Amino acid sequence: MLTAPRLSDPDGFTNLLASTSEADSLLHDAMFTREGSLFWLHWAGHGHLDEHGQRRLFLTNATATNLRNLNLDRLAALYRTQLAHKLGRKVFTIDACQTYADPRMRLPDGIPVPVGNTSPPGAPLEMLFASPRGRRAVHLTKLGGGVFTAALLGVLADEPDDRWPPDFTTLPQRIEEYILRLALNNPDAGRPIDVRYEDAQGRSAVTEIEPPTVLEPAEPDWQPLMVRAAVTWRDELDRNVTRRDPPALEVHLVPTADEPVRLSLLELERSAATLVGHARAAGLFPPDMPVLQSIDDVRCLVTGDTDGQVPGLAITRGGQRSAWRKLGRRSDLWVLDRSEVAAQTCDLLRLLTALPGRRSGRVVPAIGLEPAQLVAVLSDDPSPFGPRFPAHVRVPADDSLTWQWLVDATDGIGAELAARLVRRHAQEAGRR
């Protein structure tokens, strides 16, 4: 935990084991009596996302029966108020997992965060995370400690004296480049190219860099299936086969036949208990949208309480994960725009890969559009519709990917699935 002009200044920082009393004293009492131009909190330890999608950091005196923790999102909200204005610029760097907690895990409320006078808000706070939501932070089993922490300290040690504090907007890319060098020299370091940055207003930005070809293939390893995957499509999940509006983009992840999954009913019930929290945390459901939940011996399902049951999220006992959302709209037309579909597909893939459960081996991505009768395509053709009006468009699910590629190359995979859907729609609508 740093309030120093330089990391090398031993009098400017406090290093402690974050037990309840020490963390409470430093973060909620002592720090509000100090003044400075830079307050830097670095946290290395265990973390989870709770059922509401809030970040929790476990304290050193946490036990199996009392998971003492700090609610990072509440702390960040506090440090963005005028209560912390004397600390100057504020930076949090967090080396902890952001995986969702098991629904059976009872997380207490955490260290009480004072509310105080929160008006006017807006005191800047920037945050860097070792992993995105739903992912683990990578640990150096042989070297000890987190790879994010090792890379951060390495980058800061190289920082020139006349460039302090560093440019935090460029730190993610510099950390990732350092990690790549570390991975080349030490295979145990892994390759967590997933540093995430939130700016002073809490807006997230992602830095991507090209991985070296020595570490893994340059393209996702699509492999054809001997037998096409059996996808449970949206109309089978919500059992609504008569709707005509609104058209929804649906994305599914189906386990391969040679690596079957069979969830117990108890596992399905536990999954159902967390679906709403996952969907709201990912932005699939707006905070004020009422939802409908249902569970039977086949699937658990949560949808928006709307006529078209959009958006929606489901898990089946066979391990399939499914999500859907409304197609984009232009004026009075539902429009199949390839770039918009790619962006929406990526969002749905990230949500599905972040859900709890098995994330190993291979999986079959599937994409579809339903209902499709009123979907238009913007082109040079004076008519936005083709000669045929298909009830739905479903891309054949006939190749698979590893889970790791789904996570590491989401943008490219989302773009590929969108391209397949647009091409399939053109065929089904008779445009070409």
FENCORKA-V953859 format. One record per run of one state. SS is the DSSP state (a for helix, b for strand, c for the rest). FROM is the first residue (numbers start at 0). TO is the last residue. Records with the same first field share a line. If there is no record, write none. Layout:
BEGIN
SS=FROM-TO ; FROM-TO
END
This chain:
BEGIN
c=0-0 ; 2-11 ; 13-18 ; 28-28 ; 33-36 ; 44-45 ; 49-53 ; 58-67 ; 79-80 ; 87-87 ; 95-98 ; 100-124 ; 129-137 ; 139-144 ; 157-166 ; 185-185 ; 189-194 ; 198-202 ; 206-221 ; 224-232 ; 237-246 ; 255-255 ; 259-263 ; 281-289 ; 295-297 ; 304-310 ; 316-319 ; 326-327 ; 330-331 ; 335-336 ; 354-360 ; 370-373 ; 376-390 ; 394-397 ; 408-408 ; 428-431
b=1-1 ; 12-12 ; 37-43 ; 46-48 ; 54-57 ; 68-70 ; 88-94 ; 99-99 ; 125-128 ; 138-138 ; 145-145 ; 195-197 ; 203-205 ; 222-223 ; 247-254 ; 290-294 ; 298-303 ; 311-315 ; 320-325 ; 328-329 ; 332-334 ; 361-369 ; 374-375 ; 391-393 ; 398-401
a=19-27 ; 29-32 ; 71-78 ; 81-86 ; 146-156 ; 167-184 ; 186-188 ; 233-236 ; 256-258 ; 264-280 ; 337-353 ; 402-407 ; 409-427
END
